[in-house]
Amino acid sequence: MIGIVNYGAGNIFSLTAALGRLNLNYGMINSEDDFDIYDKIIIPGVGHAGTAMQKLTDTGLVPKIKSLTKPVLGICVGMQLLTGFSEEGNYNLLDILPLKTLRFKELESKKVPHMGWNQISPQKENPLFIGIADETYFYFVHSYYIEFNPNFTIASCNYGIKFSASVQKDNFYGVQFHPEKSGEAGELLLKNFANL
């Protein structure tokens, strides 16, 4: 069963709707003891990374999250929280991945935020992307990105710069895009996570 960390900074409705469509059982994590109920954990997130980190810190759940050994999936800002630092508010984050979250530079041909459908390229075989072809489109909405690093990037995307569309370190996974808004491919990714 999937536990969703409920810390007031995630778009939980669209995520729970997607899990419901897939007949994946889920519940909310509001306290440290709740983690024991679930075998997979999702950290959602939308909006400002610094604000999200402050809300997560205020719950008192940070030490427990950092100590988890079961599969964890961060989505959008939830993925950015796994990094060490964000330029959004110049905020220190969970520091599970030794990477930085950086702001897209304004480019003549690219608007910020990066919003809409874009292709991802898996960088290595990974159980999160079983059955998902190279150059599959996913739905993105973000102004900040996680730097590309071949040690941790399991799928990349290009938006004027190559960045991490998905990352992994040990049992911690992250996706910058919104699988719950990405149609069949996104639903397959959520199923793959549930099957880890």
C-alpha positions as CSV (number, residue, x, y, z in Angstrom):
1,M,0.0,0.0,0.0
2,I,1.2,3.5,-0.8
3,G,1.5,6.2,1.8
4,I,1.3,9.9,0.7
5,V,3.2,12.3,2.9
6,N,0.5,14.9,3.8
7,Y,2.4,18.1,4.7
8,G,0.3,20.8,3.0
9,A,2.5,21.4,-0.1
10,G,1.2,18.8,-2.6
11,N,-1.6,18.6,-5.1
12,I,-2.9,15.4,-3.5
13,F,-6.3,15.3,-5.3
14,S,-4.9,14.6,-8.8
15,L,-2.5,12.1,-7.4
16,T,-5.1,10.2,-5.4
17,A,-7.5,10.3,-8.4
18,A,-4.8,8.6,-10.5
19,L,-4.0,6.0,-7.9
20,G,-7.8,5.3,-7.6
21,R,-8.0,4.8,-11.4
22,L,-5.2,2.2,-11.1
23,N,-6.9,0.5,-8.2
24,L,-3.7,1.1,-6.1
25,N,-4.5,1.3,-2.4
26,Y,-3.2,4.4,-0.6
27,G,-3.5,6.4,2.6
28,M,-2.2,9.6,4.2
29,I,0.9,9.9,6.3
30,N,0.4,12.5,9.0
31,S,2.7,11.2,11.8
32,E,5.8,9.2,12.1
33,D,3.9,6.1,13.1
34,D,1.9,6.2,9.9
35,F,5.1,5.3,7.9
36,D,4.9,1.7,9.3
37,I,1.5,1.1,7.7
38,Y,2.8,1.5,4.1
39,D,5.4,-0.3,2.0
40,K,5.8,2.5,-0.6
41,I,6.0,6.3,0.1
42,I,5.2,9.2,-2.1
43,I,6.3,12.8,-1.4
44,P,4.1,15.1,-3.6
45,G,4.8,18.8,-4.0
46,V,3.8,21.9,-5.9
47,G,4.9,25.6,-5.6
48,H,7.9,27.0,-3.8
49,A,10.6,24.5,-2.7
50,G,11.7,26.6,0.2
51,T,8.1,26.9,1.5
52,A,7.6,23.2,1.0
53,M,10.7,22.3,2.9
54,Q,9.6,24.6,5.8
55,K,6.2,22.9,5.9
56,L,7.8,19.4,5.8
57,T,10.2,20.5,8.6
58,D,7.3,21.8,10.7
59,T,5.7,18.3,10.6
60,G,8.7,16.8,12.4
61,L,8.8,14.0,9.8
62,V,12.2,14.9,8.2
63,P,14.4,12.5,10.3
64,K,12.0,9.6,9.6
65,I,12.0,10.3,5.8
66,K,15.8,10.5,5.7
67,S,16.0,7.1,7.5
68,L,13.5,5.2,5.2
69,T,14.7,2.1,3.5
70,K,11.4,1.3,1.7
71,P,10.8,2.8,-1.8
72,V,10.2,6.6,-1.8
73,L,9.0,8.6,-4.8
74,G,9.2,12.4,-4.9
75,I,7.0,14.1,-7.5
76,C,7.8,17.6,-8.9
77,V,8.8,19.8,-5.8
78,G,8.7,16.5,-3.9
79,M,11.7,15.4,-6.1
80,Q,13.5,18.7,-5.6
81,L,13.2,18.3,-1.8
82,L,15.5,15.2,-2.2
83,T,18.4,17.4,-3.3
84,G,20.8,19.3,-1.0
85,F,19.9,22.9,-2.0
86,S,17.5,24.9,-4.1
87,E,18.0,28.3,-5.6
88,E,14.3,28.9,-5.0
89,G,14.6,30.8,-1.7
90,N,18.3,29.7,-1.3
91,Y,17.1,26.9,0.9
92,N,18.8,23.8,2.2
93,L,16.7,20.7,1.5
94,L,16.7,17.0,2.6
95,D,20.2,16.4,1.1
96,I,19.5,12.8,0.2
97,L,20.9,13.4,-3.3
98,P,24.1,15.5,-3.5
99,L,22.6,17.6,-6.2
100,K,21.3,21.2,-6.6
101,T,18.0,22.5,-7.8
102,L,18.6,25.5,-10.1
103,R,16.5,28.1,-11.8
104,F,16.0,27.9,-15.6
105,K,17.7,30.9,-17.2
106,E,15.5,33.0,-19.5
107,L,16.2,32.1,-23.1
108,E,14.8,33.8,-26.2
109,S,13.3,30.6,-27.5
110,K,12.2,29.1,-24.1
111,K,9.7,30.6,-21.6
112,V,9.9,30.0,-17.9
113,P,8.2,28.1,-16.4
114,H,8.7,25.0,-18.5
115,M,5.1,24.0,-18.8
116,G,3.5,21.4,-21.0
117,W,4.4,18.1,-22.6
118,N,8.1,17.2,-23.2
119,Q,10.0,14.1,-24.1
120,I,12.2,12.2,-21.6
121,S,15.1,10.0,-22.4
122,P,15.9,7.2,-20.0
123,Q,19.7,7.2,-19.3
124,K,19.9,3.6,-18.0
125,E,17.6,0.7,-17.4
126,N,15.5,1.2,-14.3
127,P,12.4,-0.6,-12.9
128,L,10.6,2.8,-12.7
129,F,10.6,3.0,-16.5
130,I,9.7,-0.6,-17.5
131,G,7.6,-0.5,-20.6
132,I,8.1,3.2,-21.2
133,A,9.8,4.0,-24.5
134,D,12.6,6.5,-25.1
135,E,11.3,9.9,-26.1
136,T,7.9,9.3,-24.3
137,Y,6.1,12.6,-23.5
138,F,5.3,13.6,-19.9
139,Y,3.6,16.7,-18.4
140,F,5.9,19.3,-16.8
141,V,5.2,22.5,-14.8
142,H,8.3,23.9,-13.2
143,S,10.7,26.9,-13.1
144,Y,13.5,25.1,-11.3
145,Y,15.3,21.9,-12.3
146,I,17.7,19.4,-10.9
147,E,21.1,19.4,-12.5
148,F,22.0,16.5,-14.7
149,N,24.3,14.0,-13.1
150,P,25.1,10.6,-14.7
151,N,25.4,9.0,-11.3
152,F,21.9,9.8,-10.2
153,T,19.9,10.8,-13.3
154,I,17.8,7.9,-14.6
155,A,15.9,9.9,-17.2
156,S,16.8,13.3,-18.7
157,C,14.8,16.0,-20.5
158,N,15.9,19.0,-22.6
159,Y,14.6,22.5,-22.3
160,G,17.4,24.7,-23.5
161,I,19.5,22.7,-21.1
162,K,19.7,19.0,-20.3
163,F,18.3,18.4,-16.9
164,S,17.2,15.5,-14.6
165,A,13.6,14.4,-15.4
166,S,14.1,11.5,-13.0
167,V,16.6,10.6,-10.4
168,Q,17.5,7.7,-8.1
169,K,19.7,7.1,-5.1
170,D,19.2,3.7,-3.4
171,N,15.5,3.5,-2.4
172,F,14.8,7.2,-3.2
173,Y,13.3,8.0,-6.6
174,G,12.2,11.3,-8.0
175,V,10.3,12.5,-11.1
176,Q,10.2,16.2,-12.1
177,F,7.1,15.7,-14.3
178,H,3.6,14.9,-13.0
179,P,2.9,11.2,-13.7
180,E,-0.7,11.7,-12.4
181,K,-1.2,14.2,-15.3
182,S,0.7,12.3,-18.0
183,G,-1.8,9.9,-19.3
184,E,-1.0,6.2,-19.9
185,A,2.7,6.6,-19.6
186,G,2.4,8.3,-16.2
187,E,0.0,5.7,-15.0
188,L,2.4,3.0,-16.0
189,L,5.2,4.7,-14.1
190,L,3.0,4.8,-11.0
191,K,2.2,1.1,-11.4
192,N,5.9,0.4,-11.8
193,F,6.6,2.3,-8.5
194,A,3.9,0.3,-6.8
195,N,5.5,-2.9,-8.0
196,L,9.1,-2.1,-6.8
